[in-house]
Amino acid sequence: MVAFADRKYAARSIPAFVANSTYTVTSFTLVLEFRKGRLRNLYWKRDGCASCSGKSNFVCLNNQDCAIRTNNYKNRGGSIDCSLGIQLAFSGTDKHETVMRLRTFVNIHFLAFIGISGIL
């Protein structure tokens, strides 16, 4: 879950599955939705499982997320880098009501999130 709050507004995403002892989802897209320059909503965009189709080391979870099997991690004797990647996408309008168009990718190599540290 991701959350933001200031004096007047607050936004919170729904929780997203990241990992358990069997699988890890390594690629996410977080959409920040703005109206008149104010953050109004945060949500995880689900891309389905097309990107893991035909890859034996990946599995489709709930028809919405591609996940890597834990035993395929480089640090567990496998051959796959399991670094977490988050794409940030912005949607909506700025304070002048001009449509925002920007997307960036953040690659996270060190995780210290409560609940998933120690799993990866």
C-alpha positions as CSV (number, residue, x, y, z in Angstrom):
1,M,0.0,0.0,0.0
2,V,1.2,3.5,-0.8
3,A,-0.3,6.6,1.0
4,F,0.0,10.4,0.8
5,A,-1.5,13.1,3.0
6,D,-1.2,16.8,3.3
7,R,-3.3,19.4,5.2
8,K,-6.4,19.1,3.0
9,Y,-6.1,15.9,0.9
10,A,-5.1,12.3,1.4
11,A,-4.8,9.4,-1.1
12,R,-4.1,5.7,-0.5
13,S,-3.7,2.8,-2.8
14,I,-5.2,-0.6,-2.2
15,P,-2.6,-3.2,-1.0
16,A,-0.8,-5.0,-3.7
17,F,0.7,-8.5,-3.5
18,V,4.5,-8.4,-3.6
19,A,5.8,-11.7,-2.3
20,N,5.4,-14.8,-0.3
21,S,7.7,-17.8,0.3
22,T,6.8,-19.2,-3.2
23,Y,6.4,-16.2,-5.6
24,T,7.5,-12.6,-6.0
25,V,6.0,-10.0,-8.3
26,T,8.9,-7.8,-9.5
27,S,7.2,-5.2,-11.7
28,F,4.6,-2.7,-10.8
29,T,3.0,0.4,-12.2
30,L,1.7,3.0,-9.7
31,V,-0.6,5.6,-11.1
32,L,-0.8,9.0,-9.4
33,E,-4.1,10.7,-10.4
34,F,-4.2,14.5,-10.1
35,R,-7.1,17.0,-10.5
36,K,-6.1,20.6,-10.7
37,G,-2.7,19.8,-9.4
38,R,-3.9,18.0,-6.3
39,L,-3.2,14.3,-5.8
40,R,-6.6,12.6,-5.7
41,N,-6.0,8.9,-6.1
42,L,-3.2,6.3,-6.1
43,Y,-3.8,3.0,-7.8
44,W,-1.8,0.0,-9.1
45,K,-2.3,-0.6,-12.8
46,R,-2.6,-4.3,-13.6
47,D,-1.1,-5.3,-17.0
48,G,-2.3,-8.9,-17.0
49,C,0.0,-11.8,-17.7
50,A,1.0,-11.2,-21.3
51,S,4.6,-10.4,-20.3
52,C,5.1,-13.8,-18.6
53,S,3.5,-15.9,-21.3
54,G,5.9,-18.7,-22.5
55,K,8.5,-18.1,-19.7
56,S,8.9,-21.2,-17.6
57,N,10.3,-19.4,-14.6
58,F,7.3,-17.1,-14.3
59,V,3.7,-17.8,-13.3
60,C,0.5,-15.8,-13.8
61,L,-1.1,-15.0,-10.4
62,N,-4.9,-14.3,-10.4
63,N,-4.8,-13.5,-14.1
64,Q,-3.3,-10.1,-13.3
65,D,0.4,-10.3,-12.2
66,C,3.5,-12.1,-13.5
67,A,5.5,-13.5,-10.6
68,I,8.9,-15.2,-10.3
69,R,9.2,-18.5,-8.5
70,T,11.4,-18.0,-5.4
71,N,13.7,-20.9,-6.2
72,N,14.7,-19.1,-9.5
73,Y,16.3,-16.0,-7.7
74,K,20.0,-15.4,-8.2
75,N,20.5,-15.2,-4.5
76,R,18.9,-18.6,-4.1
77,G,20.9,-20.5,-6.7
78,G,18.7,-19.5,-9.7
79,S,19.5,-17.4,-12.7
80,I,16.9,-14.5,-12.4
81,D,17.5,-11.1,-10.9
82,C,14.6,-10.4,-8.7
83,S,15.1,-6.7,-8.2
84,L,11.8,-4.8,-7.7
85,G,10.9,-2.3,-10.4
86,I,8.1,0.3,-10.0
87,Q,6.9,2.4,-12.9
88,L,5.3,5.7,-11.9
89,A,2.6,7.1,-14.2
90,F,0.9,10.4,-13.7
91,S,-2.7,11.1,-14.9
92,G,-4.9,14.1,-14.7
93,T,-4.4,17.8,-14.8
94,D,-2.0,20.3,-13.2
95,K,-3.1,23.5,-11.3
96,H,-3.7,25.2,-14.7
97,E,-5.9,22.3,-15.8
98,T,-3.3,21.2,-18.4
99,V,-3.1,17.5,-19.0
100,M,-0.1,15.9,-17.3
101,R,2.0,13.5,-19.4
102,L,4.9,11.8,-17.7
103,R,6.0,8.3,-16.9
104,T,9.2,7.2,-15.2
105,F,10.7,3.9,-14.0
106,V,12.3,3.4,-10.6
107,N,14.4,0.3,-10.0
108,I,14.7,-0.7,-6.4
109,H,17.7,-2.8,-5.3
110,F,17.3,-2.6,-1.6
111,L,14.0,-3.3,0.2
112,A,13.3,-2.3,3.7
113,F,9.5,-2.4,3.6
114,I,7.8,-3.9,6.6
115,G,6.3,-7.2,5.8
116,I,8.5,-8.2,2.8
117,S,12.0,-7.7,4.2
118,G,13.5,-11.1,4.7
119,I,11.4,-12.7,2.0
120,L,13.6,-11.7,-0.9
